[in-house]
């Protein structure tokens, strides 16, 4: 199975320090939706793995998260793209759960649900915790410089072999061309 794993906020859509709390706040990063569609058209399953601690903090509820995702699905559909699954952690940072990135719990659940071997699977994120969770299950960590990406790069401590790209469109180009420049 051809698979790509994406973080959501800061990779597909603009992020916010105040969280994305309703569909009106969800705005795609230019080129991101088309990049997902390119993956789909090349036969890739595209799965989102995302921390959504706003639920655990009481900033929004499941109906609102579903409405945000519905807006994303509709926007993707309009450009010929789709997301095949979303795995999310609703817990706040201090919960100690095993699903909140940087813990690899969501990645392990994804592998189990899709019966997928994650070794070498591209996992694209904008924060260190995205990359750490990916590396813990032997995915190929890929940092995009959108969202928190530039700050993440500046702070360093990236997992070994992390690849860096300007945005999701550039990362997808790399995947689809077999890593050629």
C-alpha positions as CSV (number, residue, x, y, z in Angstrom):
1,X,0.0,0.0,0.0
2,X,1.3,3.4,-0.9
3,X,0.7,5.6,2.1
4,X,1.5,9.2,3.3
5,X,0.8,10.4,6.8
6,X,0.2,14.1,7.4
7,X,-0.2,16.3,10.4
8,X,-3.2,18.7,9.9
9,X,-2.6,22.1,11.5
10,X,0.4,23.9,10.0
11,X,0.7,21.3,7.2
12,X,-2.7,21.3,5.4
13,X,-4.2,24.4,7.0
14,X,-2.9,27.5,8.7
15,X,-2.3,26.9,12.4
16,X,-3.2,29.2,15.3
17,X,-1.8,29.6,18.8
18,X,-5.4,29.8,19.9
19,X,-6.3,26.5,18.2
20,X,-8.6,26.0,15.2
21,X,-11.9,26.0,17.1
22,X,-14.5,26.1,14.4
23,X,-14.9,25.6,10.7
24,X,-14.6,29.4,9.9
25,X,-11.0,29.3,11.4
26,X,-9.9,26.4,9.2
27,X,-8.1,27.9,6.1
28,X,-6.0,25.8,3.8
29,X,-2.4,26.7,3.1
30,X,-2.1,27.6,-0.6
31,X,-1.2,24.5,-2.6
32,X,-1.8,22.1,0.2
33,X,-5.2,20.7,-1.0
34,X,-3.9,20.3,-4.5
35,X,-0.8,18.4,-3.1
36,X,-3.1,16.0,-1.4
37,X,-5.1,15.5,-4.6
38,X,-1.8,14.8,-6.4
39,X,-1.0,12.0,-3.9
40,X,-4.5,10.5,-4.3
41,X,-4.2,10.6,-8.1
42,X,-0.9,8.8,-7.9
43,X,-2.5,6.0,-5.9
44,X,-1.5,7.0,-2.3
45,X,-3.7,6.7,0.7
46,X,-3.5,9.9,2.7
47,X,-4.0,9.7,6.4
48,X,-4.0,12.5,9.0
49,X,-2.5,12.0,12.5
50,X,-3.2,15.0,14.6
51,X,-3.2,16.2,18.2
52,X,-6.5,18.0,19.0
53,X,-6.2,18.9,22.6
54,X,-8.7,21.7,22.2
55,X,-11.3,18.9,22.8
56,X,-9.8,18.0,26.1
57,X,-9.4,21.6,27.1
58,X,-13.1,22.2,26.4
59,X,-12.4,24.7,23.6
60,X,-14.6,22.8,21.1
61,X,-16.5,19.5,21.1
62,X,-16.6,16.4,18.8
63,X,-19.4,17.9,16.7
64,X,-17.3,21.0,16.0
65,X,-14.2,18.8,15.2
66,X,-16.4,16.8,12.7
67,X,-17.6,20.1,11.2
68,X,-14.0,21.3,10.7
69,X,-13.1,18.0,9.1
70,X,-16.2,18.2,6.9
71,X,-15.1,21.6,5.6
72,X,-11.7,20.1,4.9
73,X,-13.3,17.2,3.0
74,X,-15.4,19.5,0.9
75,X,-12.4,21.7,0.0
76,X,-10.4,18.6,-0.9
77,X,-13.3,17.2,-3.0
78,X,-13.5,20.4,-4.9
79,X,-9.9,19.9,-6.2
80,X,-10.1,16.1,-6.7
81,X,-8.6,15.1,-3.3
82,X,-9.6,13.1,-0.3
83,X,-8.3,12.0,3.1
84,X,-8.7,8.3,3.7
85,X,-8.6,8.4,7.5
86,X,-8.1,10.7,10.4
87,X,-6.5,9.6,13.7
88,X,-6.6,12.2,16.5
89,X,-5.7,12.6,20.1
90,X,-8.3,14.6,22.0
91,X,-6.3,14.7,25.3
92,X,-4.6,17.8,26.8
93,X,-0.8,17.8,27.0
94,X,-0.7,16.9,30.7
95,X,-2.9,13.8,30.3
96,X,-0.1,11.2,30.0
97,X,-1.9,9.4,27.3
98,X,0.0,7.3,24.7
99,X,-1.8,8.7,21.7
100,X,-0.6,12.3,21.9
101,X,2.4,13.0,19.7
102,X,5.3,12.7,20.4
103,X,4.2,9.4,21.7
104,X,3.7,7.0,18.7
105,X,0.3,5.6,19.8
106,X,-1.7,7.1,16.9
107,X,0.8,5.8,14.4
108,X,0.6,2.3,16.0
109,X,-3.2,2.5,15.8
110,X,-3.1,3.6,12.2
111,X,-0.7,0.7,11.3
112,X,-3.1,-1.8,13.1
113,X,-6.3,-0.4,11.5
114,X,-4.8,-0.3,8.0
115,X,-2.7,-3.4,8.4
116,X,0.2,-1.3,7.2
117,X,4.0,-1.5,7.6
118,X,5.1,2.0,8.4
119,X,8.8,1.6,7.8
120,X,9.9,4.3,5.4
121,X,6.4,5.8,5.0
122,X,6.6,9.5,4.6
123,X,5.2,11.3,7.6
124,X,4.9,15.1,7.1
125,X,4.7,17.5,10.0
126,X,5.6,21.0,11.2
127,X,6.5,20.3,14.8
128,X,9.2,18.3,16.5
129,X,6.6,16.1,18.2
130,X,5.3,15.1,14.7
131,X,8.7,14.1,13.6
132,X,9.5,12.3,16.9
133,X,6.3,10.2,16.7
134,X,7.1,9.3,13.0
135,X,10.7,8.4,13.8
136,X,9.6,6.2,16.7
137,X,7.8,3.8,14.3
138,X,10.4,4.1,11.5
139,X,8.5,6.4,9.2
140,X,10.4,8.8,7.1
141,X,10.1,12.2,9.0
142,X,9.6,15.1,6.7
143,X,9.5,18.7,8.1
144,X,7.6,21.4,6.3
145,X,8.5,25.0,7.0
146,X,4.8,26.1,7.1
147,X,3.0,26.4,10.5
148,X,5.6,25.9,13.3
149,X,8.1,24.4,10.8
150,X,10.6,27.3,10.7
151,X,10.7,27.5,14.5
152,X,11.1,23.7,14.7
153,X,14.1,23.8,12.3
154,X,15.7,26.7,14.2
155,X,15.3,24.9,17.6
156,X,17.0,21.8,16.1
157,X,17.1,18.3,17.6
158,X,15.4,16.9,14.6
159,X,15.3,13.1,14.3
160,X,18.1,11.7,12.1
161,X,17.4,11.6,8.4
162,X,14.6,14.2,8.6
163,X,14.0,15.8,5.2
164,X,13.0,19.5,5.0
165,X,10.6,21.2,2.5
166,X,9.2,24.6,2.1
167,X,5.6,23.3,2.2
168,X,3.4,20.3,1.6
169,X,3.4,20.8,-2.2
170,X,7.3,20.6,-2.2
171,X,7.2,17.5,0.0
172,X,4.7,15.8,-2.3
173,X,6.8,16.7,-5.3
174,X,9.7,14.9,-3.7
175,X,7.6,11.9,-2.9
176,X,6.1,11.7,-6.4
177,X,9.4,12.1,-8.2
178,X,11.1,9.4,-6.1
179,X,13.2,11.9,-4.2
180,X,14.8,13.5,-7.3
181,X,15.3,17.3,-7.3
